[in-house]
C-alpha cells in the first residue's frame, strides 16, 4: 500500500515544525538512492505545490521521478505544461 506523504508533511508543518528547501532535497535524494521513487515523487510534488522555492534542478528531479513512476508520456505531458516551454512555440 502506497500512502500519500503530503498529508503527513502538511500535519508536521502545521504542528509548528519548519522545513527548508535543503531538507526536502535531502529527503528526496535519500528516497531516490533507495529506489523509493513513488515516495520521492510525492515529496517532490509537495515541494512544488508548497511555498518553498522550487528551482530548475528541483524541476529536473521531478521530471525524472514522473518518468520513473508514471512513464514517458506523463513526463512529456508535464514538460509541455511549463509556461516557458509554451512561450518558445
MOSUL-V793011 format. One record per run of one state. SS is the DSSP state (hx for helix, st for strand, lp for the rest). FROM is the first residue (numbers start at 1). TO is the last residue. If there is no record, write none. Layout:
BEGIN
ss-><SS | SS>
from-><FROM | FROM>
to-><TO | TO>
END
This chain:
BEGIN
ss-><lp | hx | lp | hx | lp | hx | lp | hx | lp | hx | lp | hx | lp>
from-><1 | 6 | 15 | 21 | 34 | 37 | 50 | 56 | 71 | 72 | 81 | 83 | 88>
to-><5 | 14 | 20 | 33 | 36 | 49 | 55 | 70 | 71 | 80 | 82 | 87 | 89>
END
